[in-house]
Amino acid sequence: MNVYMTLGTYDYLASLTEKHDQKIFLMQGESSALAYTEGENIFQEPRSYETVDHQGDLQEEGFVVMNNIPVTDEGRPLFEDRFKNRAGAIEDSPGFQAIRILRPAEGNTYVVFTQWKDESSFEDWKNSQAFQKAHKNSGPQSKEKPSFSAGPAYLTKYHMTKPD
């Protein structure tokens, strides 16, 4: 499954939903809006991804956290294998809605896209023992960066929105 995302003003991105039959998810972040679609590209300047793994169905309401993780060329198979063979504990977390592991078509920054019922559900997961176990060798508390790392990871957060 292919995924496409683009940034823009909320009004512009909302106007795209009127022009296309394809499902477009709109999100509002602190400094920008983001449009997300799966399937065919409908954006002029998309960030393009291939889905490595996914669980759950995206919802029109919720809270999205994208963990942007730069990965070395040599580390791609290790990174992808780690996610394909993960324990799946996140899916059992209260408030979890969906996860997408996204391989970039260009560049080296993978996106671990998670959707939650609300921000507090994400925070509860982040403070859980399941999170600590899943991230013991590569998470924020890890002393050494993983061998696949090509730089520091960073989070982007969005609230799902619907056009008026």
C-alpha positions as CSV (number, residue, x, y, z in Angstrom):
1,M,0.0,0.0,0.0
2,N,1.3,3.4,-0.9
3,V,0.9,6.5,1.3
4,Y,1.1,10.1,0.4
5,M,1.3,13.2,2.6
6,T,1.5,16.9,2.0
7,L,1.7,20.0,4.1
8,G,-0.2,23.2,3.6
9,T,-2.7,25.6,5.0
10,Y,-5.8,23.9,6.4
11,D,-8.1,25.7,4.0
12,Y,-6.2,24.6,1.0
13,L,-5.9,21.0,2.1
14,A,-9.6,21.0,2.9
15,S,-10.4,22.2,-0.6
16,L,-8.7,19.1,-1.9
17,T,-11.3,16.9,-0.2
18,E,-13.9,18.5,-2.4
19,K,-12.0,17.9,-5.6
20,H,-11.2,14.2,-5.2
21,D,-13.3,11.1,-4.5
22,Q,-10.4,9.4,-2.8
23,K,-10.4,9.5,1.1
24,I,-8.1,12.2,2.4
25,F,-7.5,12.5,6.2
26,L,-6.8,16.0,7.4
27,M,-4.8,16.8,10.5
28,Q,-3.8,20.0,12.3
29,G,-0.5,20.4,14.0
30,E,1.1,23.1,16.0
31,S,2.5,25.0,13.0
32,S,0.9,23.4,9.9
33,A,-1.8,21.2,8.5
34,L,-1.2,17.8,6.9
35,A,-3.2,15.8,4.4
36,Y,-2.8,12.0,4.2
37,T,-4.1,9.5,1.7
38,E,-3.5,5.8,0.9
39,G,-3.6,4.4,-2.6
40,E,-3.2,6.8,-5.5
41,N,-1.2,10.0,-5.3
42,I,-3.5,13.1,-5.7
43,F,-1.1,15.7,-4.4
44,Q,1.2,18.0,-6.5
45,E,4.2,17.7,-4.1
46,P,3.7,14.6,-2.0
47,R,6.0,12.9,0.5
48,S,5.7,9.3,-0.8
49,Y,5.9,6.2,1.3
50,E,5.4,2.4,1.0
51,T,3.8,0.7,3.9
52,V,6.1,-1.9,5.5
53,D,3.5,-3.0,8.2
54,H,0.1,-1.8,9.3
55,Q,-2.6,-2.6,11.9
56,G,-6.0,-1.0,12.4
57,D,-8.1,1.3,10.3
58,L,-7.5,5.1,10.3
59,Q,-10.3,7.0,11.9
60,E,-11.6,10.5,11.0
61,E,-11.2,11.5,14.7
62,G,-8.2,11.0,16.9
63,F,-4.6,12.1,17.8
64,V,-1.7,11.2,15.5
65,V,1.9,10.8,16.5
66,M,4.6,10.4,13.8
67,N,7.9,9.2,14.9
68,N,10.3,10.3,12.2
69,I,13.4,8.0,12.2
70,P,16.4,8.5,10.0
71,V,17.8,5.1,9.0
72,T,21.0,4.2,7.2
73,D,20.9,2.4,3.9
74,E,22.6,-0.6,5.5
75,G,20.2,-0.5,8.4
76,R,16.9,-0.6,6.4
77,P,16.5,-4.4,6.5
78,L,17.2,-4.5,10.3
79,F,14.8,-1.6,11.0
80,E,12.0,-3.1,8.9
81,D,12.5,-6.6,10.4
82,R,12.3,-5.2,13.9
83,F,8.9,-3.7,13.1
84,K,7.6,-6.7,11.1
85,N,8.5,-9.0,14.1
86,R,7.5,-6.6,16.9
87,A,5.5,-8.0,19.8
88,G,2.4,-6.0,18.9
89,A,1.9,-4.7,22.4
90,I,0.8,-1.3,21.1
91,E,-2.3,-2.7,19.5
92,D,-3.6,-3.8,22.9
93,S,-3.2,-0.4,24.4
94,P,-6.3,1.4,25.4
95,G,-7.2,4.1,22.9
96,F,-5.0,2.7,20.1
97,Q,-6.6,3.0,16.6
98,A,-4.0,2.4,14.0
99,I,-0.3,2.1,13.1
100,R,1.6,2.4,9.8
101,I,5.3,1.8,9.3
102,L,6.2,3.9,6.3
103,R,9.3,3.5,4.1
104,P,10.2,6.7,2.3
105,A,10.3,6.7,-1.5
106,E,13.1,9.3,-1.3
107,G,15.4,10.1,1.5
108,N,16.2,8.0,4.6
109,T,13.5,9.1,7.2
110,Y,11.0,6.3,8.0
111,V,7.7,7.3,9.7
112,V,6.1,5.3,12.4
113,F,2.6,6.7,12.2
114,T,0.3,5.9,15.2
115,Q,-3.3,7.1,15.7
116,W,-4.9,7.2,19.1
117,K,-8.4,8.0,20.4
118,D,-6.9,11.1,22.1
119,E,-3.6,12.6,23.3
120,S,-4.0,11.1,26.8
121,S,-4.2,7.6,25.3
122,F,-0.9,8.2,23.6
123,E,0.6,9.6,26.9
124,D,-0.6,6.5,28.8
125,W,1.1,4.3,26.2
126,K,4.3,6.3,26.4
127,N,4.4,5.9,30.2
128,S,3.5,2.2,30.1
129,Q,5.7,-0.8,30.8
130,A,4.8,-2.1,27.4
131,F,6.4,1.0,25.8
132,Q,9.5,0.7,28.0
133,K,9.9,-2.9,26.9
134,A,9.3,-2.2,23.3
135,H,11.9,0.7,23.3
136,K,14.5,-0.7,25.8
137,N,17.2,-0.9,23.1
138,S,16.3,2.0,20.9
139,G,14.0,4.4,22.7
140,P,14.5,7.8,24.2
141,Q,16.1,6.4,27.4
142,S,18.6,4.2,25.5
143,K,22.2,5.2,26.1
144,E,23.4,4.0,22.6
145,K,21.7,4.8,19.4
146,P,20.6,1.7,17.4
147,S,22.9,0.5,14.7
148,F,20.4,1.4,12.0
149,S,20.2,5.1,13.1
150,A,21.3,7.8,10.7
151,G,20.5,10.6,13.1
152,P,18.2,11.7,15.9
153,A,14.5,10.8,15.6
154,Y,11.8,13.4,16.2
155,L,8.1,13.4,16.8
156,T,5.4,15.4,15.0
157,K,1.9,15.4,16.5
158,Y,-1.5,16.2,14.9
159,H,-5.2,16.3,15.8
160,M,-7.5,14.8,13.2
161,T,-9.9,17.3,11.7
162,K,-12.9,17.3,9.3
163,P,-13.6,20.0,6.7
164,D,-16.6,22.1,7.5
